[in-house]
Amino acid sequence: MVQPSAHASHILVKSKGEATQMAANINKFKDFQKFARKKSDCPSCQKGGDLGWFRKGQMVPAFDQVVWELPLNTVSIPVKTQFGYHLIWVHEREE
């Protein structure tokens, strides 16, 4: 059986305050991409935060959990991991 997979983008920053402020200013995916390119600490910033497709369980647990619960095409609340604070945008999921 194949593991479910998802296509998502994220923005990684150091502080919850910065992530919260950004989330409040994201109304559509173009906004998300713009913030990812300018503010994200992840190399994916060059692709507007795009992480491509990945399987369930491939990401750190806190990140993975949000990917499978977040409504599609919306921005998450800040998610804390050992890397910092993420804002997540899920494009598609294949169960």
PEJO-V748543 format. One record per helix or strand of 3 or more residues. SS is the DSSP state (hx for helix, st for strand). FROM is the first residue (numbers start at 1). TO is the last residue. If there is no record, write none. Layout:
# PEJO-V748543
ss-><SS;SS>
from-><FROM;FROM>
to-><TO;TO>
This chain:
# PEJO-V748543
ss-><st;hx;hx;hx;st;hx;st;st>
from-><5;16;29;43;50;61;79;84>
to-><13;24;39;47;55;69;81;94>
